[in-house]
Amino acid sequence: MKNEMRLLLAICVIAGGSVAAQAAVPPQGVSKDEIVLGSIQDLSGPTAGFGKQLRAGMLLRVAEINEQGGINGRKVNLVVEDSGYDPKKAVLAAQKLVNKDKIFAMVGHFGTAQNNAAMPIQFEKNVFNFFPITGAREMYEPAHRLKYAFAVSYYDQIRDFLPRLVKEKSAKKVCVIYQDDEFGLEVARGGEAGLKTVGMEFVEKTSFKRGATDFSSQVARMKAAGCDLVVLGTIIRETIGTIAEGRKSGFNPTYLGASAAYTDLIHKLGGKAMDGMYAVMGSMNPYVDDASPKVAFWANKYKTKFGEDPSVFSVYGYYIIDTFATAAQKAGGTLTTESFIKAMDSTTVPQDMFGSPQMTFSPTKRLGSALSRLSQLQDARWVVVQDYPKVQ
């Protein structure tokens, strides 16, 4: 009996030591000197303008962090892969980042369909999906311990602001043009929900395939329907193409886009014809001559480093890395998946110089804030016309 007790005690000691050893092993992507982060951007496809700005914004903050000694002594290594805005390529990129580069977290991954395709690969290896660049509800619903989102859903953006604009403009016939995928459908669904609150429906719904360049038939359909307000489930060139085609044909309704269309590239590439367009947004597009000295200093620093003016997507990239670093620093020297979650769920992220709203998280709240604003292009410059209301 005594021998059996000794054997049992020995087994418990060995098992306890094994558990302790496993607990002491850091998660993938974390070593004594480094934290490896991954990001998937469109660097060669139809939204490459966004991808390059996002990457630059992230790299600027990474450089600052590393120059200041890193996060609790660990330097940040950001590995960026190109999806070409193709979900299949995003899967391949995610497999590389997760299995070969051994990233700790995926940060700022761009695109709705791309994120939905990549998340299962990440979650299988306990890799965070941190602040993806998409307003899809799947980024925080259902709540998941490895999901953290900062972008208000496209659905809520349009649902909240469309009825306000309908009343302000006394619109009688509302149409929607949308990209035929998860992104565009969310915009359209939000529009349907918003119109329902004012007893209306879309009089025309028209879509296009991802990557389309000709929108003449869609514009003709909306013009024939007599639309006086058009919801845009569009990004860069689709926004420009739709509005430009409308102006050319004498079709000049009020245009409302989601945050995916809130970018300096609209007025830089589309010119004066884009004036008057509305878009829902959170962070403000930075201008080098901004009235805020802090924003102007940051914008000039960015321009000096990258040779071009920053955009709101540059801000997103910078903000994402900054927020990750704040939580990782708070997690302490022993950075693990659990310590990072504990830090994020107990941190209040304050409103920043770009106007991003204050954010909080919890085990059941994976979207930092449900606030957004409305801006309009006036003389080739985005101007806030309605400040933060609460999304109902």
C-alpha beads as a LAMMPS data file, in Angstrom:
LAMMPS data file: protein, C-alpha beads

392 atoms
391 bonds

1 atom types
1 bond types

-500.0 500.0 xlo xhi
-500.0 500.0 ylo yhi
-500.0 500.0 zlo zhi

Masses

1 110.0

Atoms # bond

1 1 1 0.000 0.000 0.000
2 1 1 2.807 2.392 0.859
3 1 1 4.532 1.640 -2.425
4 1 1 1.310 2.374 -4.301
5 1 1 0.973 5.724 -2.497
6 1 1 4.569 6.628 -3.314
7 1 1 3.974 5.769 -6.986
8 1 1 0.792 7.874 -7.082
9 1 1 2.598 10.797 -5.450
10 1 1 5.432 10.532 -7.957
11 1 1 2.978 10.546 -10.880
12 1 1 1.242 13.654 -9.468
13 1 1 4.553 15.452 -9.044
14 1 1 5.590 14.618 -12.619
15 1 1 2.174 15.629 -13.991
16 1 1 2.216 18.853 -11.983
17 1 1 5.668 19.648 -13.252
18 1 1 4.542 18.980 -16.811
19 1 1 1.541 21.314 -16.473
20 1 1 3.726 24.018 -14.938
21 1 1 6.239 23.638 -17.745
22 1 1 3.488 23.942 -20.353
23 1 1 2.092 27.038 -18.618
24 1 1 5.545 28.610 -18.712
25 1 1 5.905 28.090 -22.462
26 1 1 4.947 31.337 -24.233
27 1 1 2.355 31.249 -27.051
28 1 1 3.500 31.266 -30.653
29 1 1 4.769 34.620 -31.859
30 1 1 6.195 35.611 -28.470
31 1 1 9.856 35.166 -27.593
32 1 1 12.214 36.832 -25.149
33 1 1 13.017 39.613 -27.613
34 1 1 10.154 39.727 -30.125
35 1 1 6.393 39.767 -30.755
36 1 1 5.431 38.629 -34.248
37 1 1 2.256 40.119 -35.699
38 1 1 0.688 39.412 -39.074
39 1 1 -1.504 41.442 -41.397
40 1 1 -3.170 40.676 -44.721
41 1 1 -3.745 43.623 -47.047
42 1 1 -4.755 44.212 -50.631
43 1 1 -1.469 45.414 -52.126
44 1 1 -2.171 44.528 -55.758
45 1 1 -5.950 44.406 -56.270
46 1 1 -8.854 46.867 -56.616
47 1 1 -8.425 48.275 -53.078
48 1 1 -4.622 48.421 -53.094
49 1 1 -4.816 52.129 -52.296
50 1 1 -6.251 51.225 -48.910
51 1 1 -3.846 48.352 -48.328
52 1 1 -0.743 50.454 -48.890
53 1 1 -2.020 53.201 -46.588
54 1 1 -2.908 50.693 -43.879
55 1 1 0.515 49.076 -44.084
56 1 1 2.258 52.448 -43.906
57 1 1 0.243 53.529 -40.864
58 1 1 1.067 50.286 -39.073
59 1 1 4.758 50.457 -39.971
60 1 1 4.989 54.030 -38.671
61 1 1 3.716 53.014 -35.226
62 1 1 5.819 49.825 -35.185
63 1 1 8.940 51.905 -35.902
64 1 1 8.100 54.301 -33.066
65 1 1 7.513 51.447 -30.613
66 1 1 10.773 49.700 -31.528
67 1 1 12.736 52.956 -31.332
68 1 1 11.395 53.384 -27.796
69 1 1 12.567 49.918 -26.719
70 1 1 9.603 47.791 -27.727
71 1 1 6.799 46.347 -25.600
72 1 1 8.184 45.280 -22.228
73 1 1 11.552 44.877 -23.922
74 1 1 10.226 42.971 -26.945
75 1 1 10.506 44.461 -30.441
76 1 1 7.516 44.190 -32.758
77 1 1 7.974 42.260 -36.004
78 1 1 5.104 42.946 -38.410
79 1 1 4.779 40.545 -41.349
80 1 1 2.439 41.771 -44.111
81 1 1 1.019 39.541 -46.863
82 1 1 -0.941 40.459 -50.007
83 1 1 -4.414 39.049 -50.677
84 1 1 -5.135 41.020 -53.839
85 1 1 -8.614 41.394 -52.275
86 1 1 -9.238 37.717 -53.068
87 1 1 -10.589 35.478 -50.248
88 1 1 -8.741 32.432 -51.659
89 1 1 -5.422 34.296 -51.530
90 1 1 -6.304 35.496 -48.034
91 1 1 -6.594 31.865 -46.930
92 1 1 -3.134 31.072 -48.306
93 1 1 -1.717 34.189 -46.650
94 1 1 -3.317 33.275 -43.328
95 1 1 -1.901 29.741 -43.506
96 1 1 1.595 31.164 -44.056
97 1 1 1.351 33.727 -41.284
98 1 1 -0.148 31.324 -38.754
99 1 1 1.807 28.153 -39.524
100 1 1 5.147 29.409 -40.870
101 1 1 5.631 32.874 -39.371
102 1 1 3.927 31.761 -36.139
103 1 1 2.185 35.075 -35.506
104 1 1 0.716 35.952 -32.107
105 1 1 -2.119 38.031 -33.602
106 1 1 -3.578 39.001 -36.963
107 1 1 -3.906 42.793 -36.959
108 1 1 -5.870 45.034 -39.296
109 1 1 -6.743 42.355 -41.877
110 1 1 -8.606 44.123 -44.707
111 1 1 -11.849 42.863 -46.226
112 1 1 -15.043 41.150 -45.108
113 1 1 -14.904 37.972 -47.198
114 1 1 -11.156 37.774 -46.596
115 1 1 -11.505 37.885 -42.808
116 1 1 -14.333 35.367 -42.795
117 1 1 -12.165 32.974 -44.808
118 1 1 -9.069 33.426 -42.611
119 1 1 -10.506 33.416 -39.086
120 1 1 -11.008 29.629 -38.768
121 1 1 -7.319 29.100 -39.620
122 1 1 -6.286 31.595 -36.949
123 1 1 -8.588 30.367 -34.221
124 1 1 -7.394 26.789 -34.636
125 1 1 -3.942 27.997 -33.517
126 1 1 -5.210 30.425 -30.835
127 1 1 -4.330 33.497 -32.932
128 1 1 -6.285 36.729 -32.344
129 1 1 -8.240 38.537 -35.047
130 1 1 -7.462 42.029 -33.807
131 1 1 -9.235 45.122 -35.185
132 1 1 -9.977 43.884 -38.741
133 1 1 -10.646 46.540 -41.369
134 1 1 -14.262 45.728 -42.093
135 1 1 -17.592 46.712 -40.628
136 1 1 -19.037 43.207 -40.923
137 1 1 -20.905 42.023 -37.845
138 1 1 -19.107 38.677 -37.997
139 1 1 -16.002 40.450 -36.696
140 1 1 -17.577 40.591 -33.226
141 1 1 -20.704 38.425 -33.426
142 1 1 -20.984 35.909 -31.985
143 1 1 -18.648 36.981 -29.178
144 1 1 -15.389 35.030 -29.283
145 1 1 -12.401 35.289 -26.973
146 1 1 -10.057 35.844 -29.930
147 1 1 -12.145 38.556 -31.641
148 1 1 -11.635 42.286 -31.077
149 1 1 -13.279 44.837 -33.401
150 1 1 -13.295 48.620 -33.585
151 1 1 -15.355 49.284 -36.728
152 1 1 -19.088 49.868 -36.310
153 1 1 -20.978 47.528 -38.618
154 1 1 -21.929 48.669 -42.111
155 1 1 -25.435 47.499 -41.244
156 1 1 -25.706 49.839 -38.248
157 1 1 -23.990 52.723 -40.043
158 1 1 -26.557 52.817 -42.832
159 1 1 -29.513 51.782 -40.694
160 1 1 -28.888 54.749 -38.398
161 1 1 -28.031 57.511 -40.855
162 1 1 -30.194 56.722 -43.886
163 1 1 -33.520 57.673 -42.224
164 1 1 -31.969 60.950 -41.020
165 1 1 -30.800 61.814 -44.519
166 1 1 -34.127 60.799 -46.067
167 1 1 -35.913 63.276 -43.799
168 1 1 -33.317 66.026 -44.237
169 1 1 -33.395 65.767 -48.043
170 1 1 -37.140 64.976 -48.263
171 1 1 -36.208 61.970 -50.379
172 1 1 -39.087 60.100 -52.012
173 1 1 -37.343 57.312 -53.915
174 1 1 -34.300 55.567 -52.475
175 1 1 -32.090 53.106 -54.376
176 1 1 -29.040 51.019 -53.516
177 1 1 -26.065 49.878 -55.584
178 1 1 -23.907 47.306 -53.858
179 1 1 -21.008 44.903 -54.307
180 1 1 -22.449 41.402 -54.556
181 1 1 -20.686 39.923 -51.513
182 1 1 -20.840 40.005 -47.715
183 1 1 -19.728 43.644 -47.603
184 1 1 -22.241 45.013 -50.080
185 1 1 -25.087 42.891 -48.763
186 1 1 -24.550 44.252 -45.245
187 1 1 -24.876 47.809 -46.574
188 1 1 -28.046 46.889 -48.443
189 1 1 -29.530 45.124 -45.412
190 1 1 -28.777 48.128 -43.223
191 1 1 -30.525 50.341 -45.757
192 1 1 -33.586 48.115 -45.776
193 1 1 -33.753 48.193 -41.977
194 1 1 -33.343 51.972 -41.891
195 1 1 -36.011 52.608 -44.519
196 1 1 -38.426 50.356 -42.678
197 1 1 -38.359 52.782 -39.730
198 1 1 -39.728 55.543 -41.993
199 1 1 -42.204 53.338 -43.850
200 1 1 -40.185 53.067 -47.050
201 1 1 -38.476 50.457 -49.217
202 1 1 -35.805 50.610 -51.909
203 1 1 -37.424 51.328 -55.270
204 1 1 -34.422 49.863 -57.085
205 1 1 -31.667 47.458 -55.977
206 1 1 -28.768 46.833 -58.302
207 1 1 -25.473 45.031 -57.729
208 1 1 -22.081 44.392 -59.325
209 1 1 -19.371 41.752 -58.989
210 1 1 -16.210 42.420 -56.986
211 1 1 -13.655 44.031 -59.299
212 1 1 -16.197 45.532 -61.741
213 1 1 -15.233 48.740 -63.568
214 1 1 -18.333 49.609 -65.629
215 1 1 -21.425 50.828 -63.789
216 1 1 -23.396 52.345 -66.679
217 1 1 -26.187 49.741 -66.623
218 1 1 -26.649 50.042 -62.848
219 1 1 -26.800 53.846 -63.033
220 1 1 -29.265 53.665 -65.924
221 1 1 -31.574 51.472 -63.859
222 1 1 -31.493 53.838 -60.887
223 1 1 -32.039 56.857 -63.124
224 1 1 -35.017 55.179 -64.790
225 1 1 -36.474 54.484 -61.346
226 1 1 -36.288 58.199 -60.516
227 1 1 -34.122 57.744 -57.441
228 1 1 -33.340 60.934 -55.513
229 1 1 -31.124 59.241 -52.878
230 1 1 -28.691 56.396 -53.549
231 1 1 -27.043 54.179 -50.920
232 1 1 -23.565 53.081 -51.984
233 1 1 -22.377 49.606 -51.037
234 1 1 -19.140 50.537 -52.800
235 1 1 -15.463 51.103 -51.990
236 1 1 -13.008 53.180 -54.097
237 1 1 -13.357 52.875 -57.847
238 1 1 -16.969 51.679 -57.633
239 1 1 -17.903 54.821 -55.699
240 1 1 -16.087 57.047 -58.178
241 1 1 -17.413 55.117 -61.178
242 1 1 -21.026 55.246 -60.002
243 1 1 -21.061 58.953 -59.170
244 1 1 -19.074 59.949 -62.277
245 1 1 -21.416 57.948 -64.517
246 1 1 -24.384 59.581 -62.820
247 1 1 -23.023 63.102 -63.293
248 1 1 -22.267 62.355 -66.953
249 1 1 -25.827 61.223 -67.591
250 1 1 -27.458 64.059 -65.656
251 1 1 -28.373 61.808 -62.728
252 1 1 -27.609 63.743 -59.530
253 1 1 -29.220 62.190 -56.450
254 1 1 -27.899 62.441 -52.903
255 1 1 -25.247 59.755 -52.393
256 1 1 -24.641 58.026 -49.038
257 1 1 -21.748 55.606 -48.536
258 1 1 -20.582 53.496 -45.617
259 1 1 -17.177 53.951 -43.958
260 1 1 -15.561 51.858 -46.727
261 1 1 -16.110 54.840 -49.031
262 1 1 -14.793 57.412 -46.560
263 1 1 -11.323 58.044 -47.975
264 1 1 -9.264 60.838 -49.481
265 1 1 -8.888 58.695 -52.610
266 1 1 -12.486 59.473 -53.566
267 1 1 -11.855 63.163 -54.084
268 1 1 -8.234 62.749 -55.170
269 1 1 -9.122 60.340 -57.966
270 1 1 -12.707 61.408 -58.674
271 1 1 -12.242 65.158 -58.562
272 1 1 -14.903 67.841 -58.239
273 1 1 -17.677 65.490 -59.336
274 1 1 -17.488 63.754 -55.966
275 1 1 -18.457 66.889 -54.016
276 1 1 -21.700 66.543 -52.088
277 1 1 -21.339 62.838 -51.356
278 1 1 -21.967 61.699 -47.763
279 1 1 -20.190 58.880 -45.908
280 1 1 -20.442 57.433 -42.417
281 1 1 -17.155 57.479 -40.493
282 1 1 -15.451 57.397 -37.105
283 1 1 -11.858 58.632 -37.282
284 1 1 -11.347 61.798 -39.317
285 1 1 -9.244 61.900 -42.448
286 1 1 -6.031 63.735 -41.486
287 1 1 -4.887 66.766 -43.473
288 1 1 -1.379 68.224 -43.237
289 1 1 -2.885 71.677 -42.663
290 1 1 -5.293 70.406 -40.002
291 1 1 -6.408 72.897 -37.370
292 1 1 -5.247 70.471 -34.670
293 1 1 -1.464 70.894 -34.111
294 1 1 -1.173 67.244 -33.019
295 1 1 -2.844 65.909 -36.153
296 1 1 -0.887 68.274 -38.408
297 1 1 2.405 67.208 -36.766
298 1 1 1.516 63.528 -37.187
299 1 1 0.429 64.025 -40.814
300 1 1 3.655 65.812 -41.675
301 1 1 5.702 63.094 -39.943
302 1 1 3.902 60.472 -42.030
303 1 1 4.430 62.458 -45.233
304 1 1 8.141 62.857 -44.503
305 1 1 8.528 59.088 -44.015
306 1 1 6.402 57.842 -46.912
307 1 1 6.429 60.740 -49.373
308 1 1 2.650 61.166 -49.537
309 1 1 -0.200 62.561 -47.472
310 1 1 -1.793 60.173 -44.953
311 1 1 -5.407 59.062 -45.183
312 1 1 -7.953 57.766 -42.732
313 1 1 -6.693 54.265 -43.576
314 1 1 -3.214 55.348 -42.505
315 1 1 -4.847 56.403 -39.239
316 1 1 -6.537 53.015 -38.890
317 1 1 -3.210 51.231 -39.299
318 1 1 -1.470 53.460 -36.746
319 1 1 -4.371 53.212 -34.292
320 1 1 -4.540 49.414 -34.508
321 1 1 -0.867 48.915 -33.637
322 1 1 -1.036 51.578 -30.933
323 1 1 -4.021 49.910 -29.251
324 1 1 -2.444 46.462 -29.477
325 1 1 0.764 47.808 -27.922
326 1 1 -1.149 49.459 -25.062
327 1 1 -2.837 46.188 -24.120
328 1 1 0.314 44.087 -24.610
329 1 1 2.262 46.483 -22.389
330 1 1 -0.434 46.221 -19.711
331 1 1 -0.348 42.412 -19.973
332 1 1 3.171 42.540 -18.519
333 1 1 6.393 40.707 -19.161
334 1 1 4.710 37.314 -19.397
335 1 1 2.666 37.908 -22.545
336 1 1 0.211 35.081 -23.147
337 1 1 -3.134 34.765 -24.875
338 1 1 -4.913 34.917 -21.519
339 1 1 -2.915 37.853 -20.148
340 1 1 -3.612 39.833 -23.330
341 1 1 -7.344 39.100 -23.111
342 1 1 -7.379 40.163 -19.458
343 1 1 -5.592 43.411 -20.360
344 1 1 -7.904 44.224 -23.282
345 1 1 -11.041 43.482 -21.284
346 1 1 -9.963 45.819 -18.473
347 1 1 -8.650 48.698 -20.596
348 1 1 -10.563 51.824 -21.579
349 1 1 -9.182 53.054 -24.887
350 1 1 -9.609 56.859 -24.825
351 1 1 -10.727 59.025 -27.722
352 1 1 -7.642 59.835 -29.766
353 1 1 -6.514 62.928 -31.668
354 1 1 -8.266 61.674 -34.820
355 1 1 -11.657 61.624 -33.109
356 1 1 -11.956 57.855 -32.758
357 1 1 -14.511 57.194 -30.002
358 1 1 -13.640 55.840 -26.574
359 1 1 -13.730 52.048 -26.534
360 1 1 -14.275 49.352 -23.917
361 1 1 -14.412 45.559 -24.171
362 1 1 -15.624 42.653 -22.057
363 1 1 -15.974 38.876 -22.450
364 1 1 -19.387 39.458 -24.046
365 1 1 -18.646 42.796 -25.792
366 1 1 -16.170 42.437 -28.653
367 1 1 -16.987 45.705 -30.462
368 1 1 -15.243 48.627 -28.778
369 1 1 -17.826 51.295 -29.608
370 1 1 -21.143 51.539 -31.444
371 1 1 -20.690 55.213 -32.363
372 1 1 -20.203 56.723 -35.806
373 1 1 -20.516 60.122 -37.501
374 1 1 -21.526 61.531 -40.874
375 1 1 -19.230 63.506 -43.175
376 1 1 -19.699 65.184 -46.527
377 1 1 -17.265 66.034 -49.293
378 1 1 -17.200 69.832 -49.568
379 1 1 -14.679 71.424 -51.949
380 1 1 -12.699 68.158 -52.122
381 1 1 -12.398 67.862 -48.345
382 1 1 -14.257 65.686 -45.843
383 1 1 -16.228 67.746 -43.320
384 1 1 -18.134 66.299 -40.330
385 1 1 -21.793 67.306 -40.648
386 1 1 -23.337 65.126 -37.907
387 1 1 -21.377 64.160 -34.812
388 1 1 -21.640 60.981 -32.766
389 1 1 -25.228 59.843 -32.207
390 1 1 -25.749 56.507 -30.511
391 1 1 -26.711 53.717 -32.866
392 1 1 -30.023 52.360 -31.664

Bonds

1 1 1 2
2 1 2 3
3 1 3 4
4 1 4 5
5 1 5 6
6 1 6 7
7 1 7 8
8 1 8 9
9 1 9 10
10 1 10 11
11 1 11 12
12 1 12 13
13 1 13 14
14 1 14 15
15 1 15 16
16 1 16 17
17 1 17 18
18 1 18 19
19 1 19 20
20 1 20 21
21 1 21 22
22 1 22 23
23 1 23 24
24 1 24 25
25 1 25 26
26 1 26 27
27 1 27 28
28 1 28 29
29 1 29 30
30 1 30 31
31 1 31 32
32 1 32 33
33 1 33 34
34 1 34 35
35 1 35 36
36 1 36 37
37 1 37 38
38 1 38 39
39 1 39 40
40 1 40 41
41 1 41 42
42 1 42 43
43 1 43 44
44 1 44 45
45 1 45 46
46 1 46 47
47 1 47 48
48 1 48 49
49 1 49 50
50 1 50 51
51 1 51 52
52 1 52 53
53 1 53 54
54 1 54 55
55 1 55 56
56 1 56 57
57 1 57 58
58 1 58 59
59 1 59 60
60 1 60 61
61 1 61 62
62 1 62 63
63 1 63 64
64 1 64 65
65 1 65 66
66 1 66 67
67 1 67 68
68 1 68 69
69 1 69 70
70 1 70 71
71 1 71 72
72 1 72 73
73 1 73 74
74 1 74 75
75 1 75 76
76 1 76 77
77 1 77 78
78 1 78 79
79 1 79 80
80 1 80 81
81 1 81 82
82 1 82 83
83 1 83 84
84 1 84 85
85 1 85 86
86 1 86 87
87 1 87 88
88 1 88 89
89 1 89 90
90 1 90 91
91 1 91 92
92 1 92 93
93 1 93 94
94 1 94 95
95 1 95 96
96 1 96 97
97 1 97 98
98 1 98 99
99 1 99 100
100 1 100 101
101 1 101 102
102 1 102 103
103 1 103 104
104 1 104 105
105 1 105 106
106 1 106 107
107 1 107 108
108 1 108 109
109 1 109 110
110 1 110 111
111 1 111 112
112 1 112 113
113 1 113 114
114 1 114 115
115 1 115 116
116 1 116 117
117 1 117 118
118 1 118 119
119 1 119 120
120 1 120 121
121 1 121 122
122 1 122 123
123 1 123 124
124 1 124 125
125 1 125 126
126 1 126 127
127 1 127 128
128 1 128 129
129 1 129 130
130 1 130 131
131 1 131 132
132 1 132 133
133 1 133 134
134 1 134 135
135 1 135 136
136 1 136 137
137 1 137 138
138 1 138 139
139 1 139 140
140 1 140 141
141 1 141 142
142 1 142 143
143 1 143 144
144 1 144 145
145 1 145 146
146 1 146 147
147 1 147 148
148 1 148 149
149 1 149 150
150 1 150 151
151 1 151 152
152 1 152 153
153 1 153 154
154 1 154 155
155 1 155 156
156 1 156 157
157 1 157 158
158 1 158 159
159 1 159 160
160 1 160 161
161 1 161 162
162 1 162 163
163 1 163 164
164 1 164 165
165 1 165 166
166 1 166 167
167 1 167 168
168 1 168 169
169 1 169 170
170 1 170 171
171 1 171 172
172 1 172 173
173 1 173 174
174 1 174 175
175 1 175 176
176 1 176 177
177 1 177 178
178 1 178 179
179 1 179 180
180 1 180 181
181 1 181 182
182 1 182 183
183 1 183 184
184 1 184 185
185 1 185 186
186 1 186 187
187 1 187 188
188 1 188 189
189 1 189 190
190 1 190 191
191 1 191 192
192 1 192 193
193 1 193 194
194 1 194 195
195 1 195 196
196 1 196 197
197 1 197 198
198 1 198 199
199 1 199 200
200 1 200 201
201 1 201 202
202 1 202 203
203 1 203 204
204 1 204 205
205 1 205 206
206 1 206 207
207 1 207 208
208 1 208 209
209 1 209 210
210 1 210 211
211 1 211 212
212 1 212 213
213 1 213 214
214 1 214 215
215 1 215 216
216 1 216 217
217 1 217 218
218 1 218 219
219 1 219 220
220 1 220 221
221 1 221 222
222 1 222 223
223 1 223 224
224 1 224 225
225 1 225 226
226 1 226 227
227 1 227 228
228 1 228 229
229 1 229 230
230 1 230 231
231 1 231 232
232 1 232 233
233 1 233 234
234 1 234 235
235 1 235 236
236 1 236 237
237 1 237 238
238 1 238 239
239 1 239 240
240 1 240 241
241 1 241 242
242 1 242 243
243 1 243 244
244 1 244 245
245 1 245 246
246 1 246 247
247 1 247 248
248 1 248 249
249 1 249 250
250 1 250 251
251 1 251 252
252 1 252 253
253 1 253 254
254 1 254 255
255 1 255 256
256 1 256 257
257 1 257 258
258 1 258 259
259 1 259 260
260 1 260 261
261 1 261 262
262 1 262 263
263 1 263 264
264 1 264 265
265 1 265 266
266 1 266 267
267 1 267 268
268 1 268 269
269 1 269 270
270 1 270 271
271 1 271 272
272 1 272 273
273 1 273 274
274 1 274 275
275 1 275 276
276 1 276 277
277 1 277 278
278 1 278 279
279 1 279 280
280 1 280 281
281 1 281 282
282 1 282 283
283 1 283 284
284 1 284 285
285 1 285 286
286 1 286 287
287 1 287 288
288 1 288 289
289 1 289 290
290 1 290 291
291 1 291 292
292 1 292 293
293 1 293 294
294 1 294 295
295 1 295 296
296 1 296 297
297 1 297 298
298 1 298 299
299 1 299 300
300 1 300 301
301 1 301 302
302 1 302 303
303 1 303 304
304 1 304 305
305 1 305 306
306 1 306 307
307 1 307 308
308 1 308 309
309 1 309 310
310 1 310 311
311 1 311 312
312 1 312 313
313 1 313 314
314 1 314 315
315 1 315 316
316 1 316 317
317 1 317 318
318 1 318 319
319 1 319 320
320 1 320 321
321 1 321 322
322 1 322 323
323 1 323 324
324 1 324 325
325 1 325 326
326 1 326 327
327 1 327 328
328 1 328 329
329 1 329 330
330 1 330 331
331 1 331 332
332 1 332 333
333 1 333 334
334 1 334 335
335 1 335 336
336 1 336 337
337 1 337 338
338 1 338 339
339 1 339 340
340 1 340 341
341 1 341 342
342 1 342 343
343 1 343 344
344 1 344 345
345 1 345 346
346 1 346 347
347 1 347 348
348 1 348 349
349 1 349 350
350 1 350 351
351 1 351 352
352 1 352 353
353 1 353 354
354 1 354 355
355 1 355 356
356 1 356 357
357 1 357 358
358 1 358 359
359 1 359 360
360 1 360 361
361 1 361 362
362 1 362 363
363 1 363 364
364 1 364 365
365 1 365 366
366 1 366 367
367 1 367 368
368 1 368 369
369 1 369 370
370 1 370 371
371 1 371 372
372 1 372 373
373 1 373 374
374 1 374 375
375 1 375 376
376 1 376 377
377 1 377 378
378 1 378 379
379 1 379 380
380 1 380 381
381 1 381 382
382 1 382 383
383 1 383 384
384 1 384 385
385 1 385 386
386 1 386 387
387 1 387 388
388 1 388 389
389 1 389 390
390 1 390 391
391 1 391 392
